[in-house]
Amino acid sequence: MEKKYLLNPPHKPDVKILDSLFAEMVLDKALLNFRKEQIQKEIDHSLQNKNKEEFMRLTEELKNIS
């Protein structure tokens, strides 16, 4: 038979929720860092190609996510 906790639920679900939130934060940070690196490489490429429009677009994107 399943126990029902009305006032004091067990603490394990809280830990699972916190672990899930922490994992999501780590993943979000990793994805953000990856995108920043990608944009920086594209900025370098636009500079090499002397593409001012692309450079301006990418620097603006980088500013918006930083």
WORAZI-V73542 format. One record per backbone hydrogen bond with DSSP energy under -0.5 kcal/mol. NH is the residue of the N-H (numbers start at 1). CO is the residue of the C=O. E is the energy in kcal/mol with one decimal. If there is no record, write none. Layout:
BEGIN
<<NH;CO;E> <NH;CO;E>>
END
This chain:
BEGIN
<<6;4;-0.7> <15;11;-1.7> <16;12;-2.4> <17;13;-2.4> <18;14;-2.5> <19;15;-2.9> <20;16;-2.3> <21;17;-2.5> <22;18;-2.7> <23;19;-2.5> <24;20;-2.2> <25;21;-2.3> <26;22;-2.5> <27;23;-2.4> <28;24;-2.7> <29;25;-2.3> <30;26;-2.4> <31;27;-2.6> <32;28;-2.3> <33;29;-2.6> <34;30;-2.3> <35;31;-2.5> <36;32;-2.5> <37;33;-2.3> <38;34;-2.3> <39;35;-2.7> <40;36;-2.5> <41;37;-2.0> <42;38;-2.2> <43;39;-2.6> <44;40;-2.3> <45;41;-2.2> <46;42;-2.5> <47;43;-2.2> <48;44;-2.3> <49;45;-2.0> <50;47;-1.0> <51;46;-2.9> <52;50;-1.0> <55;51;-2.3> <56;52;-2.8> <57;53;-2.3> <58;54;-2.6> <59;55;-2.6> <60;56;-1.9> <61;57;-2.1> <62;58;-2.7> <63;59;-2.2> <64;60;-2.1> <65;61;-1.5> <66;62;-1.1>>
END
